[in-house]
Amino acid sequence: MRSVRARAAIGATLVVAVALVAAGLAVLLVLRANLIDQADLQAEVAAREVAGQVATGTPYDELELDDEEDHPVQVTDEEGRVVIVSKDLRAVTGTGTSGVTPVPSASAGASPSPGEGDGDDDDSADDDEDGSRPGRGEVSSDDPDFSDGAATVDGTTADYRFAAVEATTPDGVTLTVYAGAPLAAEQEAVNTVRGAMLTGLPLLLVVVAGVTWLVTRRALRPVEGIRREMAAITASEDLARRVPEPGSRDEIAALARTTNETLTVLEASVERQRRFVADASHELRSPIASLRTQLEVAEAHPELLDLPGAVADTVRLQVLAADLLLLARLDAGEKPGSATVELGALVREEVSQRTGDRIAVSVEVPQGGAFEVNGSRGQLSRVIGNLLDNAQRHAEGSVAVSVAADGRGVRVEVRDDGAGVPEDERERIFERFVRLDDARSRDDGGAGLGLAIARDVASRHGGTLTVGRAAEGGAAFRLWLPRPA
């Protein structure tokens, strides 16, 4: 039961079994109803034929009772006494009386006595007025009453369907004619169909279970291949491997494609992490080695201590450690927060604190504008600072920063008049530890983390960071952040 194939086979078999049983019962009920309707029709026809003869005044002993074996007939008077029966009828049930011996007057074919006839005339007249009985010499036009019963004809007992039809003789005597139709055909047909269903249903269920098992097994075969390959990838830790993709266009093929896409992203993430660790180690090694050399020299020759150089290396280590810590928090999925930050005020504050820049920064923030966004004030301040640091590093004589509304968000643009960024490098510069050829110097070009941090922070805030060509000829970095909803 833990197997998907077994559960699918059992479930399909149960569903088909319930459906087939319900359909079989419906077929049997409809078949039985149709056959009983046919038997009712036959019994009614036979009863009306005899009733017609009675209504025309045919003497009882001269009535033509055809097909007595198939349609046994019993006629009773108003008091329930048997007046006519088929000659071979020996016993009957379902007609309201089990008698099969006619009363003496009826068996002799005599008519009722005048007194009885007069009384019947009066009753008949009353009945004619309320319409509950047929008139003299008439057969009732009402639907006959039907009942189930049994009859013994010529020594054979069988089930019958009886129809009761009333008729009034010309003398005013009302009789009830019971004629039967055999139910043997109905019973045989129903039993045959039921037997066929009971025989075929188990075989059909076995076929359904087997086909479901095979189809499910065939459908899940690619899943087993995916599972084995994933187990092999986990054991080997080789993220370059991919699971097999079936040629079908079903959900399993989509699962395989999604799995391979996940492996691709995971491989890229692991590779980026490895490269990050290697680059971080490389970047840390240089200032640490330089600082150690200076301290060792100072220990042996105190007069040769390069204190400004040691301080510079320490600052570089501090900045690099802060950058690495921030990247680690971003990679861990740290939420930027939901505080309201006014970007115009934040830009003015950041620029006012940059007293050591070699080029004065021009600020363009419209007066009275509301440039509020949601996020972390510290992280957004870091983004603006990194963009300004990059502009200071490459500018020749001017650096400008502007804030403006842009659709449903706020745009912060930092421009310089430097050499700009080549078009084919405009995405690469946002990768970690990337420095272009003219910024290879670690002293002048930094560690190559500023722009990567800026884009990651922008992305975490639901915004974007792109670079283009500035009107001054250099680079124009455009930070776009959405307004609060």
Summary of the structure (lengths in Angstrom):
residues: 485
radius of gyration: 52.6
end to end distance: 50.6
largest distance: 163.6
contacts: 1445
relative contact order: 0.07
helix: 53%
strand: 18%
